[in-house]
């Protein structure tokens, strides 16, 4: 029976590891999106400086660029929001998997503790029996 529980523990450990990896990947994707947003803002600042230096060219080029940046900024923002929701869900799944794993680990520890107590009790009974037999032999011999 204990072996069955160990198998369940291994399965749940694997599930926790998988959920941990999934969460890590989502966090990396979020970092990537945030880096894209920061790079876009840096690019926008550079383009604004260039537009100030060449107002004749910027008059008709910067407007289209600004619209594109606004659109990209909004798409990145939406992606970040979606990723944060996914991360929150992944954290909850990981928490639930961890709680489930802990249930099996605690049950296994309880089984092992009860088995150890039973072994100790049996050993004590055997030692008491040996001691009693030794006492009886001495009494009969003496």
N, C-alpha and C positions, 0 to 999 in steps of 0.2 A: 504494500500500500504506500509506503514512504517513497518507493521508487517512482510511482505514478505522480506523486506530488512534486518530486524533483523534476520530472519531465515537464509538468505544468509550469514550474518556476523557470525552467530554461526557455520555454515558449514565450512566457511573459517578459523575460529579460530581453529576448530578441525583439519583441514588439516595442518595448520601451526604447531600445537602441534605434529601431527604425523610425519611431516617432521623433526621437532626438535628432536623427539625421535630417528628417524632413524639416523640422523646425530650423535647424542650422542653415539648410539650403534657402528657406524662405527669408531668413535674416540676411543672408548674403545677397539675395535678390533685392531686398529693401535697401541695403547699403548701396547697391549698384544704382538703383533708382534715385536715391538721394544724391549720389555723386553726379548723376546725369543732370539733376536739377541744379546743383551747384555749378557745374560746368556751363550750363545754359545761361545762368545768371552772369558768370564771368565773361562769357562770349558777348552777351548783351551789353555789358559795360564797355568792352573793347569796341564794339560796333558803334556805340553812342559817342565814344571819343573820336572815332574816325569820322562819323557823321558831322560832328562839330568842326572838325578840321577841314572838311570839304563840303560845305553846305550846298553847293550847286548840284553835285552828284547825289548827295544824301536826300535832296528834296523828293526825288521820285524813286530812289532805291530803298531808302530806309523804311518807308511806309509798308511796303510788301514784306520786308524782313521782320518788322515789328509784329505784323499780323501772324506770321509764321511762328515767331517766338511765343506769342500769346497762346496760340493753338498748342504748340509743343509743351509749354508750361502747364496748361490745363490737362493735357493727356498724362503727363508725368504725375501731376497732383492726384488725378483719379487713380492711376496705377498704384501710387503710394497708399492711398486710402484703402484700395482693395487688398493690397498686400498686408496692411496692418490688420484688416479683418481676418485674413487667412492666417496670419501669425497668431492672433488671439485664439482662433479656433484650434490651431495646432498646439498651442500651449495647453489648452484645456484637454485635448486628446492625450497629450503627454502626461498631464497630471492624473487623468483617469487611469491610464495604463500603469502608471507608477503606483497608484493606490491599489489597483488590482494585484500587481506583483507583490506588494507589501503584505497583502492578505495571505497569499500563499506562503510567503517566507515566514510570517509569524506562525501560521498553522504548522509548518514544517518544524520550526523551532519548538513549538509546544509538543508536537509528537515526539521529537528527539528527547526533550526534557522528561516527558512521561516515561519513555522507554528506559532512559537512564535511571530514573527513580525505581522503576520496576526491577531492573537488573540489580540495583543496589539492595532492594528489599529481598530479592531471592538469595543474593549472596549472604545477606545477614541471616536469613533463615537457615541456610546451609551451615554457616559458621556457628550459629546457635545449636544446631543439631549435632555438629561435630563436638562442640564443647560439652553438650549434655551427655553424649555417648562417652566421651573421655571421663567425665565426672562419674558416670555410672560404673564404668570399668574400674576406676580407682576405688570407689566405694565397695564394689564386689570383691576386689582383690585385697582390700585392706581390712 
